[in-house]
Amino acid sequence: MQIKDSCERFPKCMSNAHIQKKLILIGKASPKLLFGSEEKAGYRRKDQLTVDECKPEMIHSKPLEQFIDGYYCEKCGIGFIADEILTSTEN
């Protein structure tokens, strides 16, 4: 099933012609959560997105909380999520 909604375009190729809905595995905890209020200098992330960086209402119930509804671009070979899933980084 291809996504034809113009709001779900892949940011890299700016197309929705090759996008499929997919469950995407994300990290369990961000470095900020692991190390307290700030990330450690020089810490290398093993993931790009974690559960605590997403809106709670967008997370699946346990034990599936590390799976998030996202998309996969078959042309680029990259998975991505919609921006509205992320928590706001504004203070």
N, CA, C and O atoms as a DFTB+ gen file, in Angstrom:
364 C
 N C O
     1  1       0.831      -1.180       0.000
     2  2       0.000       0.000       0.000
     3  2       0.877       1.245       0.000
     4  3       1.635       1.469       0.944
     5  1       0.785       2.033      -1.018
     6  2       1.578       3.247      -1.100
     7  2       0.844       4.411      -0.449
     8  3      -0.385       4.467      -0.465
     9  1       1.598       5.329       0.118
    10  2       1.048       6.512       0.765
    11  2       0.960       7.621      -0.273
    12  3       1.966       7.977      -0.887
    13  1      -0.213       8.160      -0.471
    14  2      -0.409       9.217      -1.457
    15  2      -0.646      10.576      -0.809
    16  3      -0.740      11.582      -1.513
    17  1      -0.745      10.626       0.517
    18  2      -0.993      11.872       1.221
    19  2       0.231      12.778       1.096
    20  3       1.345      12.359       1.411
    21  1       0.039      13.986       0.652
    22  2       1.155      14.896       0.418
    23  2       1.892      15.282       1.688
    24  3       3.034      15.735       1.614
    25  1       1.261      15.113       2.876
    26  2       1.940      15.476       4.119
    27  2       2.931      14.406       4.549
    28  3       3.726      14.651       5.456
    29  1       2.913      13.240       3.938
    30  2       3.839      12.171       4.305
    31  2       4.870      11.953       3.204
    32  3       5.018      10.847       2.686
    33  1       5.559      12.991       2.864
    34  2       6.623      12.898       1.861
    35  2       7.948      12.667       2.553
    36  3       8.219      13.224       3.617
    37  1       8.764      11.841       1.937
    38  2      10.073      11.567       2.513
    39  2      10.943      12.809       2.382
    40  3      11.066      13.367       1.292
    41  1      11.547      13.248       3.484
    42  2      12.318      14.488       3.460
    43  2      13.541      14.467       2.531
    44  3      13.992      15.525       2.093
    45  1      14.073      13.296       2.230
    46  2      15.277      13.247       1.391
    47  2      14.944      13.405      -0.088
    48  3      15.508      14.277      -0.750
    49  1      14.056      12.597      -0.614
    50  2      13.752      12.655      -2.048
    51  2      12.515      13.493      -2.354
    52  3      12.184      13.707      -3.521
    53  1      11.824      13.972      -1.304
    54  2      10.640      14.827      -1.445
    55  2       9.555      14.189      -2.309
    56  3       8.868      14.876      -3.065
    57  1       9.411      12.890      -2.192
    58  2       8.420      12.163      -2.965
    59  2       7.645      11.224      -2.042
    60  3       8.152      10.806      -1.001
    61  1       6.431      10.901      -2.428
    62  2       5.671       9.904      -1.679
    63  2       5.343       8.690      -2.543
    64  3       4.535       7.845      -2.156
    65  1       5.965       8.610      -3.702
    66  2       5.671       7.536      -4.653
    67  2       6.173       6.163      -4.200
    68  3       5.631       5.145      -4.629
    69  1       7.199       6.115      -3.340
    70  2       7.815       4.848      -2.954
    71  2       7.723       4.584      -1.458
    72  3       8.499       3.794      -0.921
    73  1       6.788       5.235      -0.784
    74  2       6.678       5.128       0.671
    75  2       5.688       4.040       1.066
    76  3       4.600       3.931       0.501
    77  1       6.091       3.235       2.051
    78  2       5.248       2.184       2.627
    79  2       5.137       2.448       4.127
    80  3       6.090       2.925       4.742
    81  1       3.986       2.144       4.718
    82  2       3.860       2.211       6.173
    83  2       4.634       1.046       6.778
    84  3       4.575      -0.073       6.269
    85  1       5.354       1.306       7.857
    86  2       6.150       0.275       8.531
    87  2       6.190       0.538      10.024
    88  3       6.106       1.687      10.458
    89  1       6.316      -0.519      10.808
    90  2       6.649      -0.378      12.219
    91  2       8.156      -0.233      12.287
    92  3       8.889      -1.019      11.687
    93  1       8.619       0.769      13.013
    94  2      10.049       1.040      13.093
    95  2      10.506       0.855      14.531
    96  3       9.867       1.353      15.458
    97  1      11.610       0.139      14.720
    98  2      12.195      -0.065      16.040
    99  2      13.033       1.152      16.403
   100  3      13.893       1.574      15.630
   101  1      12.780       1.720      17.591
   102  2      13.556       2.864      18.059
   103  2      14.247       2.499      19.360
   104  3      13.992       1.436      19.926
   105  1      15.119       3.373      19.834
   106  2      15.878       3.127      21.048
   107  2      15.021       3.182      22.304
   108  3      13.927       3.744      22.296
   109  1      15.529       2.592      23.387
   110  2      14.777       2.527      24.647
   111  2      14.879       3.826      25.442
   112  3      13.886       4.268      26.019
   113  1      16.057       4.445      25.482
   114  2      16.241       5.673      26.268
   115  2      17.308       6.547      25.620
   116  3      18.325       6.053      25.134
   117  1      17.060       7.840      25.621
   118  2      18.018       8.795      25.049
   119  2      19.191       8.996      26.001
   120  3      19.076       8.696      27.189
   121  1      20.317       9.496      25.500
   122  2      21.450       9.807      26.387
   123  2      21.049      10.787      27.487
   124  3      21.568      10.704      28.600
   125  1      20.141      11.707      27.198
   126  2      19.679      12.663      28.202
   127  2      19.014      11.932      29.365
   128  3      19.234      12.290      30.522
   129  1      18.210      10.919      29.076
   130  2      17.556      10.140      30.127
   131  2      18.562       9.231      30.839
   132  3      18.488       9.056      32.055
   133  1      19.489       8.658      30.093
   134  2      20.486       7.759      30.676
   135  2      21.446       8.468      31.625
   136  3      21.822       7.919      32.661
   137  1      21.842       9.690      31.268
   138  2      22.878      10.393      32.017
   139  2      22.358      11.565      32.848
   140  3      23.160      12.336      33.375
   141  1      21.079      11.716      32.976
   142  2      20.536      12.835      33.745
   143  2      20.082      13.956      32.835
   144  3      19.615      13.716      31.722
   145  1      20.218      15.156      33.304
   146  2      19.638      16.304      32.602
   147  2      20.391      16.740      31.346
   148  3      19.844      17.506      30.552
   149  1      21.608      16.287      31.142
   150  2      22.330      16.694      29.938
   151  2      23.093      15.512      29.331
   152  3      23.462      14.562      30.021
   153  1      23.310      15.606      28.038
   154  2      24.049      14.541      27.359
   155  2      25.541      14.686      27.642
   156  3      26.044      15.801      27.783
   157  1      26.235      13.577      27.722
   158  2      27.673      13.590      27.977
   159  2      28.428      13.960      26.706
   160  3      28.098      13.489      25.617
   161  1      29.426      14.791      26.852
   162  2      30.263      15.163      25.716
   163  2      30.985      13.923      25.198
   164  3      31.529      13.144      25.982
   165  1      30.990      13.745      23.910
   166  2      31.684      12.626      23.290
   167  2      30.900      11.329      23.255
   168  3      31.380      10.340      22.700
   169  1      29.704      11.305      23.833
   170  2      28.904      10.086      23.807
   171  2      28.361       9.874      22.407
   172  3      27.776      10.780      21.813
   173  1      28.555       8.695      21.891
   174  2      28.095       8.378      20.536
   175  2      26.793       7.608      20.608
   176  3      26.728       6.522      21.184
   177  1      25.768       8.174      20.023
   178  2      24.457       7.522      20.018
   179  2      24.472       6.308      19.108
   180  3      25.066       6.322      18.030
   181  1      23.804       5.259      19.566
   182  2      23.660       4.052      18.760
   183  2      22.359       4.073      17.979
   184  3      22.136       3.228      17.113
   185  1      21.499       5.039      18.282
   186  2      20.209       5.149      17.607
   187  2      19.955       6.622      17.285
   188  3      20.679       7.502      17.751
   189  1      18.941       6.872      16.502
   190  2      18.610       8.238      16.138
   191  2      17.363       8.751      16.848
   192  3      17.125       9.958      16.885
   193  1      16.577       7.862      17.402
   194  2      15.342       8.241      18.067
   195  2      15.061       7.246      19.179
   196  3      15.307       6.048      19.036
   197  1      14.542       7.756      20.289
   198  2      14.224       6.881      21.416
   199  2      12.803       7.128      21.917
   200  3      12.170       8.123      21.566
   201  1      12.322       6.211      22.735
   202  2      10.964       6.261      23.265
   203  2      10.704       7.580      23.983
   204  3       9.650       8.185      23.785
   205  1      11.639       8.041      24.811
   206  2      11.405       9.254      25.593
   207  2      11.469      10.541      24.767
   208  3      11.211      11.622      25.297
   209  1      11.804      10.444      23.499
   210  2      11.811      11.609      22.612
   211  2      10.529      11.703      21.776
   212  3      10.406      12.567      20.908
   213  1       9.585      10.808      22.050
   214  2       8.311      10.772      21.327
   215  2       7.168      11.121      22.265
   216  3       7.271      10.936      23.477
   217  1       6.083      11.626      21.702
   218  2       4.897      11.918      22.501
   219  2       4.354      10.606      23.062
   220  3       4.235       9.625      22.328
   221  1       4.024      10.576      24.352
   222  2       3.550       9.331      24.982
   223  2       2.352       8.702      24.277
   224  3       2.249       7.477      24.214
   225  1       1.447       9.519      23.748
   226  2       0.265       8.970      23.077
   227  2       0.597       8.299      21.745
   228  3      -0.247       7.603      21.180
   229  1       1.803       8.498      21.243
   230  2       2.225       7.890      19.980
   231  2       2.952       6.557      20.179
   232  3       3.247       5.856      19.211
   233  1       3.239       6.212      21.439
   234  2       3.996       4.997      21.764
   235  2       3.028       3.840      21.976
   236  3       1.969       4.008      22.581
   237  1       3.397       2.666      21.476
   238  2       2.592       1.459      21.689
   239  2       2.707       1.000      23.136
   240  3       3.668       1.347      23.823
   241  1       1.744       0.229      23.599
   242  2       1.764      -0.319      24.958
   243  2       2.907      -1.315      25.118
   244  3       3.371      -1.905      24.143
   245  1       3.358      -1.497      26.367
   246  2       4.395      -2.486      26.656
   247  2       3.891      -3.857      26.267
   248  3       2.699      -4.113      26.434
   249  1       4.688      -4.726      25.778
   250  2       6.132      -4.669      25.591
   251  2       6.558      -4.113      24.225
   252  3       7.709      -4.287      23.824
   253  1       5.658      -3.460      23.521
   254  2       5.955      -2.980      22.165
   255  2       6.288      -1.496      22.115
   256  3       6.181      -0.883      21.053
   257  1       6.691      -0.898      23.244
   258  2       6.917       0.535      23.284
   259  2       8.082       1.003      22.404
   260  3       8.170       2.189      22.085
   261  1       8.960       0.104      22.015
   262  2      10.075       0.491      21.148
   263  2       9.721       0.428      19.662
   264  3      10.566       0.723      18.817
   265  1       8.499       0.053      19.336
   266  2       8.046       0.057      17.952
   267  2       7.132       1.251      17.741
   268  3       6.216       1.489      18.529
   269  1       7.378       1.988      16.696
   270  2       6.583       3.180      16.418
   271  2       6.074       3.114      14.985
   272  3       6.754       2.595      14.100
   273  1       4.880       3.641      14.761
   274  2       4.331       3.670      13.407
   275  2       5.100       4.695      12.584
   276  3       5.144       5.878      12.922
   277  1       5.692       4.232      11.523
   278  2       6.479       5.111      10.677
   279  2       6.319       4.751       9.216
   280  3       5.330       4.141       8.809
   281  1       7.297       5.137       8.449
   282  2       7.270       4.934       7.007
   283  2       8.638       4.473       6.537
   284  3       9.641       4.650       7.227
   285  1       8.662       3.886       5.362
   286  2       9.909       3.425       4.753
   287  2       9.900       3.828       3.288
   288  3       8.946       3.538       2.566
   289  1      10.956       4.495       2.849
   290  2      11.077       4.883       1.451
   291  2      11.866       3.791       0.723
   292  3      13.061       3.610       0.957
   293  1      11.183       3.076      -0.155
   294  2      11.840       1.994      -0.895
   295  2      12.878       2.521      -1.882
   296  3      13.827       1.807      -2.208
   297  1      12.723       3.735      -2.359
   298  2      13.689       4.336      -3.286
   299  2      15.002       4.655      -2.577
   300  3      16.082       4.366      -3.091
   301  1      14.897       5.256      -1.387
   302  2      16.091       5.675      -0.642
   303  2      16.600       4.611       0.329
   304  3      17.757       4.653       0.745
   305  1      15.734       3.651       0.692
   306  2      16.132       2.614       1.640
   307  2      16.262       3.121       3.063
   308  3      17.097       2.637       3.827
   309  1      15.430       4.106       3.426
   310  2      15.527       4.731       4.740
   311  2      14.147       4.795       5.385
   312  3      13.156       5.111       4.727
   313  1      14.098       4.489       6.688
   314  2      12.872       4.625       7.454
   315  2      12.786       6.004       8.069
   316  3      13.809       6.626       8.355
   317  1      11.563       6.490       8.278
   318  2      11.383       7.792       8.905
   319  2      10.020       7.848       9.570
   320  3       9.162       6.997       9.339
   321  1       9.835       8.876      10.409
   322  2       8.564       9.074      11.097
   323  2       8.050      10.474      10.799
   324  3       8.806      11.341      10.359
   325  1       6.764      10.690      11.041
   326  2       6.178      12.018      10.886
   327  2       6.620      12.907      12.051
   328  3       6.775      12.424      13.172
   329  1       6.821      14.186      11.795
   330  2       7.282      15.128      12.817
   331  2       6.357      15.221      14.020
   332  3       6.822      15.467      15.133
   333  1       5.056      15.028      13.822
   334  2       4.117      15.183      14.934
   335  2       4.261      14.105      16.008
   336  3       3.634      14.210      17.062
   337  1       5.054      13.094      15.773
   338  2       5.306      12.048      16.768
   339  2       6.299      12.526      17.828
   340  3       6.257      12.072      18.971
   341  1       7.175      13.428      17.453
   342  2       8.235      13.883      18.344
   343  2       7.737      14.847      19.411
   344  3       6.814      15.628      19.182
   345  1       8.369      14.778      20.588
   346  2       8.060      15.764      21.627
   347  2       8.707      17.068      21.230
   348  3       9.697      17.084      20.498
   349  1       8.154      18.148      21.706
   350  2       8.698      19.478      21.412
   351  2       9.995      19.668      22.176
   352  3      10.098      19.288      23.342
   353  1      10.990      20.261      21.516
   354  2      12.261      20.541      22.169
   355  2      12.316      21.970      22.673
   356  3      13.337      22.396      23.214
   357  1      11.223      22.725      22.503
   358  2      11.169      24.104      22.969
   359  2      10.950      24.142      24.479
   360  3      10.252      23.296      25.037
   361  1      11.549      25.124      25.126
   362  2      11.379      25.280      26.572
   363  2      10.404      26.385      26.879
   364  3      10.134      26.662      28.048
